[in-house]
């Protein structure tokens, strides 16, 4: 939630945990978690503090996007679980 606030200015609430995957980077092991997110009510217009653009996409668009391998693995796990 802190990262969302820092990067977008949005106050969100984390819902249920949806999935997790493990990965290694530079010899360290990490766990990447996906949670359902509750956005503030009303129009959502993030303040772009660390990125130069944002957009909502449908799940079928994600495989064609340039994302890091760990995010792609998490997306595939979500897809396998039927979440997306």
C-alpha positions in Angstrom: 0.0 0.0 0.0 2.9 2.3 0.7 4.3 1.8 -2.8 0.9 2.6 -4.4 0.7 5.8 -2.3 4.3 6.8 -3.2 4.0 6.1 -6.9 0.4 7.1 -7.6 -0.8 9.2 -4.7 -3.7 6.8 -4.3 -4.9 5.4 -0.9 -5.8 1.8 -1.6 -6.8 -1.1 0.6 -5.4 -4.6 0.2 -8.0 -7.3 -0.1 -7.4 -11.1 -0.1 -4.2 -12.6 -1.2 -4.6 -14.1 -4.7 -1.3 -15.7 -5.5 2.4 -15.8 -4.8 5.5 -16.9 -6.7 9.1 -17.2 -5.7 12.1 -15.9 -7.8 15.8 -15.2 -7.5 17.6 -12.0 -8.4 21.3 -11.4 -8.1 21.6 -14.5 -5.8 18.8 -13.4 -3.4 15.4 -15.2 -3.1 12.2 -13.2 -3.1 8.5 -13.9 -2.9 6.1 -11.8 -5.0 2.6 -11.6 -3.8 -0.6 -10.5 -5.6 -3.6 -9.1 -3.6 -7.0 -7.9 -4.7 -7.0 -4.1 -4.4 -9.8 -1.8 -3.3 -9.5 1.6 -5.0 -10.9 4.8 -3.7 -14.5 5.6 -4.7 -15.0 7.9 -7.6 -12.8 8.6 -10.7 -9.3 7.2 -10.4 -6.6 9.6 -11.6 -3.2 8.7 -10.3 -0.5 11.3 -9.9 2.4 9.9 -11.9 5.3 10.4 -9.5 7.7 7.6 -10.6 6.2 6.7 -14.1 5.4 8.7 -17.2 2.2 6.9 -18.1 -0.4 4.4 -16.9 -3.4 2.6 -18.3 -6.0 0.0 -17.4 -5.6 -3.1 -19.5 -7.6 -6.3 -19.9 -5.8 -9.6 -19.0 -5.5 -10.6 -22.6 -3.2 -7.6 -23.3 -0.7 -8.5 -20.5 1.2 -11.3 -22.4 2.1 -8.8 -25.1 3.4 -6.2 -22.6 7.0 -5.6 -21.7 7.1 -6.7 -18.0 9.8 -8.3 -15.9 9.9 -12.1 -15.8 8.8 -12.3 -12.1 5.7 -10.2 -12.9 5.0 -12.4 -16.0 5.3 -15.6 -13.8 2.9 -14.1 -11.2 0.4 -13.2 -14.0 0.6 -16.8 -15.3 0.0 -18.1 -11.8 -3.1 -15.8 -11.5 -4.3 -17.1 -14.9 -3.7 -20.8 -13.9 -5.8 -20.1 -10.7 -8.6 -18.6 -12.8 -8.2 -15.2 -11.1 -7.7 -13.4 -14.5 
